[in-house]
Amino acid sequence: MITSEQRERLRGWFAGRLPDDLFEELTEVTVDREEITVIGRIPGPRAAEDASHAEREAAVEGRIQEFRERTREARMAVARDAEHRFGRKVSWGVECDGRRALFTHVAAPVMTRLRQPERQVLDTLIAGGVARSRSEALAWCVRLVQRHTDDWLTELRESLEHVQRVRAQGPDSGPERETPAADGDE
């Protein structure tokens, strides 16, 4: 765990090390054992007053891509210094006109032992199509817990039970199930 003072020193180091014209404002520096994520605000694109929502969104996406490409070398130089100094990978992101975009960042494996009730939660998410794997389901859970309680999981389980009941009543269920005859089998 990192202390508040260490976090402040880290943020201060980045504030002092970043080129003055990189961001309008350094909005966030977060850190864990593997990664430091640096997020700054960049100016939004100029769009016509009568521009549609789709046009504005595309302009913001284009601005973010332009920033990423144009500043790559400067960001890599800062990242090399920081990685050497702090022993962690550095990831980057921006905020532009209310949209946040993270560039390549660390997906760290988390070793954990889950008991059956925890595994059942993950398997419910997979069965419900929310995630493709247990690791993806676990990441989804972490994000959800940041925002909600377990009410949503209860509702999902009830929905899955309903789906299972409906499937059990379908034409492919039960012992009277027939297989289609092959050509010439009559």
C-alpha positions in Angstrom: 0.0 0.0 0.0 1.3 3.5 -0.8 1.0 6.3 1.7 -0.6 9.6 1.0 2.8 11.3 1.2 4.3 8.9 -1.3 1.3 9.5 -3.6 1.8 13.2 -3.3 5.5 12.9 -4.0 4.7 10.8 -7.1 2.2 13.3 -8.4 4.6 16.1 -7.7 7.4 14.3 -9.6 5.1 13.9 -12.6 3.9 17.5 -12.4 7.5 18.7 -12.5 8.8 16.2 -15.1 6.0 16.5 -17.7 6.6 19.0 -20.5 4.6 22.2 -19.8 2.7 21.9 -23.0 1.7 18.2 -22.7 -1.6 18.6 -20.8 -3.8 21.6 -20.0 -3.9 20.0 -16.5 -2.6 16.9 -14.8 -5.9 15.5 -13.6 -4.9 12.2 -12.0 -2.0 10.1 -11.0 -2.9 6.7 -9.6 -0.5 3.9 -8.5 -0.6 0.3 -7.4 2.1 -2.4 -7.2 2.5 -2.8 -10.9 1.5 0.4 -12.6 1.4 4.2 -12.5 -1.4 5.7 -14.5 -1.1 9.4 -15.6 -4.2 11.2 -16.9 -4.3 14.7 -18.2 -6.8 17.0 -19.7 -6.3 18.1 -23.3 -8.2 20.8 -25.2 -11.3 19.7 -27.1 -11.6 20.1 -30.8 -13.2 23.2 -32.3 -16.5 22.0 -33.9 -19.1 24.1 -35.8 -21.9 25.3 -33.6 -24.4 23.3 -35.6 -22.3 20.1 -35.5 -24.3 16.9 -34.7 -23.5 14.7 -31.6 -21.9 12.1 -33.9 -19.7 14.7 -35.5 -18.6 16.1 -32.1 -17.9 12.5 -30.8 -15.8 11.8 -33.9 -13.9 15.0 -33.5 -13.1 14.2 -29.9 -11.9 10.7 -30.9 -9.7 12.2 -33.6 -8.2 14.7 -31.1 -7.4 11.9 -28.7 -5.7 9.9 -31.4 -3.8 12.9 -32.7 -2.6 13.7 -29.1 -1.5 10.1 -28.6 0.6 9.9 -31.8 2.1 13.4 -31.5 3.2 13.1 -27.9 4.4 9.4 -28.0 8.1 10.2 -27.8 7.8 12.7 -25.0 5.5 10.4 -23.0 7.9 7.5 -23.5 10.9 9.5 -22.2 9.0 10.4 -19.1 7.8 6.8 -18.7 11.4 5.5 -19.0 12.5 7.9 -16.2 9.6 7.0 -14.0 9.9 3.2 -14.5 13.6 3.4 -13.5 12.9 5.6 -10.5 9.7 4.0 -9.2 10.0 0.4 -10.5 6.5 0.4 -12.1 5.2 0.6 -15.6 3.6 3.9 -16.7 0.3 4.1 -18.5 -1.3 7.1 -20.0 -4.7 8.5 -20.5 -6.5 11.7 -21.4 -9.7 13.6 -20.7 -11.1 15.5 -23.6 -14.6 17.2 -23.6 -15.8 14.9 -20.8 -14.5 11.7 -22.4 -11.8 9.7 -20.8 -9.5 7.4 -22.9 -6.8 5.2 -21.5 -3.9 4.2 -23.8 -2.2 0.8 -23.4 -2.1 -0.1 -19.8 -1.2 -3.1 -17.6 -3.6 -6.0 -17.2 -2.0 -7.7 -14.2 -2.9 -11.2 -13.3 -4.3 -11.5 -9.8 -3.7 -14.8 -8.0 -6.6 -15.6 -5.7 -8.3 -18.7 -4.3 -12.0 -18.6 -4.6 -14.4 -20.9 -2.8 -17.4 -22.4 -4.5 -19.8 -19.5 -3.7 -17.4 -17.0 -5.3 -16.9 -19.2 -8.3 -20.6 -19.5 -8.7 -20.9 -15.8 -8.9 -18.3 -15.7 -11.7 -20.0 -18.6 -13.5 -23.4 -16.8 -13.3 -21.9 -13.8 -15.1 -20.4 -16.1 -17.8 -23.7 -17.9 -18.2 -25.5 -14.6 -18.5 -23.2 -13.4 -21.3 -21.8 -10.6 -19.2 -18.2 -12.0 -19.4 -16.4 -14.6 -21.4 -14.1 -16.0 -18.7 -13.7 -16.1 -15.0 -11.0 -13.5 -15.1 -13.1 -11.2 -17.1 -16.0 -11.8 -14.8 -13.8 -11.0 -11.8 -12.7 -7.7 -13.3 -16.3 -6.9 -14.1 -17.2 -7.6 -10.4 -14.6 -5.3 -9.1 -15.9 -2.5 -11.3 -19.5 -3.2 -10.3 -18.6 -3.2 -6.6 -17.1 0.2 -7.0 -20.6 1.5 -8.0 -23.3 -0.8 -6.7 -24.4 -3.6 -4.3 -25.3 -7.2 -5.1 -28.9 -6.3 -6.2 -28.0 -6.7 -9.8 -26.6 -10.2 -9.4 -29.8 -11.3 -7.7 -31.8 -10.0 -10.6 -29.5 -11.7 -13.1 -29.8 -15.0 -11.3 -33.6 -14.7 -11.3 -33.5 -14.0 -15.0 -31.3 -17.0 -15.7 -33.7 -19.2 -13.7 -36.5 -18.0 -15.8 -34.5 -18.7 -19.0 -33.8 -22.2 -17.7 -37.5 -22.8 -17.0 -38.5 -21.6 -20.5 -35.8 -23.8 -22.1 -37.0 -26.8 -20.2 -40.5 -26.3 -21.6 -39.2 -26.2 -25.2 -39.6 -28.8 -27.9 -36.1 -30.2 -27.5 -36.6 -31.1 -23.8 -38.0 -34.3 -22.2 -37.9 -38.0 -23.1 -40.4 -37.7 -26.0 -37.7 -35.8 -28.0 -37.6 -37.0 -31.6 -34.6 -36.8 -33.9 -35.2 -35.9 -37.6 -35.1 -38.8 -40.0 -32.2 -39.0 -42.4 -32.9 -39.2 -46.1 -34.1 -42.7 -47.0 -34.9 -43.8 -43.4 -38.6 -44.1 -43.8 
